[in-house]
Amino acid sequence: MFKESIKMSWSNIVHNKMRSFLTVLGIVIGVASIIALITIVQGATSSVTSQISALGANKITVQAFGTPLKQGLNEQDLAALSNLKYVSGVSPTVSGSTSVVYGSNVETGISVQGKNDVYFRNNPNTVSNGREINILDVNSNNQVAVIGSQIATDMFFGQQPLDRQIIINGMSYTVIGVLKAQTGFSMTSTNDAILVPYTAAMKTLGSRSITSVDIYMSDSTKSADIITSINNVLNQAFNYHTNTFSVFNMQDMISTIGNITGMMSLLLAGIASISLIVGGIGIMNMMLVSVTERTTEIGLRKALGAEPSRIQLQFLIESIFISLIGGIIGMALGLAIALLAAALIKIPFSFNASTIILSFGFSAAIGIIFGLAPARKASRLNPIDALRHI
C-alpha cells in the first residue's frame, strides 16, 4: 500500500506539470537563498580570519604608556616578560619617522622600525632577498637594515641593494635584506618601512624606552593565564599606577569576528527563510486545490474501504515530494551561486555539510508542516458528500 501511495502521489505531480513547477520554484528560491547567503558569509569569514591569523593569532601586543617617572619598558621588563610561562619570545618595537639618504636620493618621512630576532623567527619567509636581523645584530647594536620592497624600488631602482650603505637620520646603515612585498589586509604594512635592530633604532631615533612589545605564546589556549601574568609584571613595573599600559590579544579579535559573522549568518538565513515559508504556503495552496479537484476520487476510495490514514499519507507524500524536489534543485543552485560569487569577489568557497543538511531538512519539514492540513482535510472528507460530485 505504501508503494502504491508513492506511485499515485508521483503520478499526480507529473500530471499537473505547470502547477507543480510553480510550487517547486518557491522552494527552490528559498533553499538556494539560504545556502548561497550562508556559504558566501562563511567564505568571507574564512578569508578575513585567515588574514588576521597571519598577523599573529599567537601574539599578544602590549602598549606601554608609562608614568612621568617611567616612560616605557626597559631591558629588565623585557626579560621578566620573556621568562613568563607559555611565552616563547618577546619582540619589542621601536618606531619613528625620519629621513633616509642613499647617494643623491633623499626620502623623507620613512618609517623606521626597530625589531629583534624573535620577530623574524615568528614571521618566517618575510625576507625575499638577503638575510634577517639576528641575535648578534641586536646584542652588538649592529647598524644593519632590512628594507621594504617599495623602498628598494624607489631608492635602488635597477641596482642590487644588498651591502649598500644608507644614511638613516645621519647614521650609516648597511642593507642586509629586502622584505617581501605585502598584499591584502595588513594592519602594519612594511612595504615602505625599514627594519633595523631595536637596540640600534633606540640610538638612531633617540628613544630611551620601549613603548610597544609583541609577546608570542607557545600555547595560545593559555592566553587568559598569560595575560594575567603580563598584567602582574607590568603592574609591578609601573608601580601599580592606572592607565599605564594596555594588553591586546589577537585571538580576541578573531573570536569577535567569528561571533559577528555568526550573527550575520543567522540574520541572513532568517531573511532567506521567509521565501522558503512563502514556498511552503504555495505547497499548501496547491494541495488544497488538489483536494478539491480530487473530491470524487477520495469519495470512491473511502467507499471501497480506504482508511483515512492511507489517504492522508498519500497527500502528505505528495507534499513532501514537491518540497524535496525543490530542496535538491535549490541546493545545487545555491552552491552554484555561492561558487560564482566566491570567484567574483575572490574569497574561498566554503562548503559546509551542516548547511546543506539544515537546508535539506528544513525543506522536508516545510513539506510536512504545510502539507499536513490539506492531507488531514482529504482524510476527513465524508464519502457520501464526496460521492455527490459524481
N, C-alpha and C positions, 0 to 999 in steps of 0.2 A: 504493500500500500504506500509506503514511504517513497519508493521509486516512482510509482505512478503519480504521486503528488508533485514530485520534482519534474517529471515529464510534462504534466499538464501546466505547471507554472511556467516552464520554459516555452512551451508552445504558445501560451497567451502573450508572453513578452514578444516573441518573434512575430506573432500575428498583428500586433499593433506597433509596427516599427517606428513610425514617426513620433507617436506619443511616448514610447519607451525611450527613444533617443533624446527627446527634450527633457525627460525626467532624469535620465542618466547624466545629462550635461550639467545639471545643477550640482550633482555630487562631484563630478569631475572638477568643476571650477573650485569648489570648496576644498577638496583634498589637495589639489595642485597648489592652491594658495598657501595652505598650511605648510606643506613640505617645502615649497620654494622659499618662503619667507624664513622659516626656521633654519633651513640649510644655509642660506646666504648669511644670516646673522652669525651662525656658528663658524662659518668660514672667515668672516671678518674678525670675529673674536679671536680665532686661532692665529690669524695674521698679526693682529695688534699684540697679543700676548707673547708670541714668539719673538717679535722685535723688541718688546720691553725686556723679555728674559735675556736677550742678547746683551742688553745693557748691564746685566748683572743681577740675576734673580737670587744669587747667593751673597749679595752685597748689602751692607748697612752703611749709610752715609751719615757722618757727624759734622755738623756745622758748629764751630766753637766761637761764640760772640765775645766771651770773656768778661772781665771786670776792669775797672780803671787801674787796678794793680796788676792784673794779669790779662793781657790782650788775647792770648790764644793758648795753644798747646806747645809743649816743649818735648825734647827727646825722652825725658823720663816718663811723661804721659804716654807717648807712643809705645814705649817699652811695656808699660803697665797694660795697655790695651792689647798688645801682641801676646802677652802671657795669659790672657783670659782663655777659659775652657771653650772648646769648639771654634776658636778663632784660628784660621790658617795663615793669615797675614794682614798687615796694616799698610795702606798706601796713602801717605799724606799728599796733599796737593797745594802747591804754592803758585798762584797765578797773578798775572799782571799784563798790562798792555804797554808796549814800548816800541821803539824804532829798531829796525834791523837793516844792516848795510852789507852789501856784497859788491865789491868793485865800485862802479858808478851807480848801481841800483840802490835806491833808498826806499824802504817800505815802512810806513808809519802805522801805528795802531795795531800792531801784530800781537796776537795773544801768545804769551809765553807761559807754559805750564810746567811746574816742577813736579816730577814723578820719581818713583823708585823702581827697583827690580820687581817688587811684588805686583805692581800694576801690570807689567808686561807678562808676568807669569800667569796672571788670572785673565789676561786678554790676549790669548795666543794669536799668532798669524796677523798681527796688526802692522807689521813692517813688510813692505814689498821689496825693499832693496836695502842692503847693508845689515846692520845688527841693531839689537835693542840696547837700552841702558841696563847695565848690570850692577851688581852689588859693589864691585870695585870702584865704578864711576861715582857711586853715591858716597862711599866711605872716604874716597880720596878727593872729593869735591872737583872731579874732572869736569872741565868746561867742554862738554860734548853735547851735540844736539841731534835729535831726530825730527826732521821737518815734515810738515804736512804736504799732501800731494799738490795742492794749489800753490803753496809756497815754492815747491820745486819747479813748477811750471813757470811761475812769474819771475823768479829770480835766476833760474838756471836753464832757461829755455835753450834747448839744443845742446846742453852740456851735462856731464856727469857730476852730480852734486857731491858725491862721496869724497871725503878728505879735503873738501874746500873749507876755507876759513870765512866765517861770517861774524859781523860785529853786532852783538846784542846789548843795547844800552851802554855802548862804549867798551864792552869786554869781548875779547876774541873767543869764538867757539868753533870747534871742528865738527863738521857734519859727518855723522856715522851711519845714518839711516834715513830712509824715506818711508812715511806711513802710507798704508793702502788708502785709496780714495773711499770715503764713506758715502753710502747712498741710502735712501729710505728714511725711516723715522730715526732721529737721533737727538737726544737732549743736549749733548755737547759735542758738536762736530769738531774734528781735528784737522779738517782739510786746510784750514787757514791758520793753523796753530804750529808752534814749535815746542817740542818736549825736551826738557833738559833735566839732569839730576836735581832733585829738590834742594839739596844742600847748596848746589851752585846757584840755583834760582833765588834762594834767600839772600845771597850776597849780591847778585846782579840786580834784583828788584828792590833791595833794601828792606826785606821783610825780617822782622825779629821773632815772629812766632808763626805757628801753623793754625789756620782757621778752618781748614776742610780736610777730612780724613775719610777714606773708604776702608771699611773693615770687612774682610772676606771670611765667610763662615765655612767650616769644614762639614757642618751638618745643618742645613737650612731649616730642618724640622725643629731645631732647638733655638730658633730665632728669638722667642719670647725670653728664654733664660739668658741668652747672650745680651739682649737689650737691657735687661735688669742689671747684669754685671757691668755693662758700659755706663749706665746711669750712676752706679756706685763709684766707679773710677772717676768720672767727670765731676760728680758732686764733691768728691774729696779734692780734686784738682782745683776747683773754683770755690772751695771753702763753703759749699752748700748755698751759694747765692742763687737766687731765682733768675730765670730767663738768661742764663749764661751759655746755653747750648741747646741744640735740637738734634733729635735722632730720627732718621728716616729709613724705613725698611722697604726695599723694592718689592718684596713679597706681598706687602700690604697693598701696594698699588695693583699688583696682578690680581689679588683677591677681590679688590674693589671693582676692577673692570669686569671680572667674572660675574660678580653679583649684579652689576648694572646691565650687562648684556643678557644675563639670565632673565631679568625682569622684562627687558625689551622683547626677548623671545616669547615669553608668556603673553605679553600685551599684543604682539603681532599675531600670535596663534589665536588669541581670543577674538581679535578683529576678523581674522580669516574664517574662524569657526561660524561667524554669523552667516556667511554664504553657504556653509555646509548645512546649517539649520534650515535656511531657505530651501535648499535642495531637498531636505527631509520633508518639508511641508509640501513640496512638489510631489514627492512619493505618496504622501497621504492623500493628496488630491487625486492622483491617478488611480490609486487603489479604491477610493470611494466611488469614482466614476465606473471603475471596473465592476465593483459590487453591484451597482445599479444596472449596468448593462447585462450582467450575468445572473440576474434575479431568477429567471426561469430555470437556468442550469442548476442553480443552487437548490431550488424547489424540487426539481426532479431527483437530484442526488439524495436529498433528505427523504423523499417519498420512497426511494429504493433502499433506504436503510443506512445511508451515510451518517456517521456520527458527527456531531458539531465540531469535535476536536480535530477531525480529519479535514473538514472544510476550513477551519481556522488555520490549520497547519499549511494547507495549500496556498492560501493567500499570504501567509507570513513568509513562506519560502519565496514566493514571487517578489515580495518587497525586499527581502534580503538579497536575492539575485541582482535586482536592479542596483541596490546600494553597493554590493561588492564589485560589480562590473565597473561602476563609476569610480570606486576606490582604486581598482587596479589601473585603470586608464589615467586617473588623476595622479597616482603615484608616479607613473612613468613620465607624465607631462611635467609634474613638479620637479622631478630630478633633472629633466632636460633643461627646464628654465633656469634652475639653480646652477647647472654646469655652464650654461651660456653666460649667465650673469657673472660667475666667478672668473671666466675667461676675459670678459669685457672690463671688469674693474680690477683684475689682477689680484685676486685673493685665492687661497687654496680652496678646493672643492672638498667640503667636509661631509662625508657620508656617514650618517648616524642611524644604525639599525633601529634604535629605540624610537626615533621619529617616525620611521616607516611603520613600525608595529603599532604605534599610537594612532597614526592617521588611519591605518587599515582597520584597526579595532573600532575607532570612532565611527567610520563609515558603516561598519557592520551594525554597531549599536544604533545608528540613525535608522537603518533599515528595520530593525526590530521595534524600536520605540514608535516610529511613525507608521509602521505597518500593522502594529498590534490593534489599534482602534478599528480600522477597516476590516481586519480579519475577524475580530470579535463580532462586528456588525453582521458580517456574512454568516457566521456560525449561528447567530441568534435569530435569523430570519425564520418566520413561521412558514412551513412548507405549503400550507393551504393558501396563505396570502401570496406566496411566491408563484404558485401554480395558476393564479388568476391572470397572470400576464401572458399566458399561452393564448 
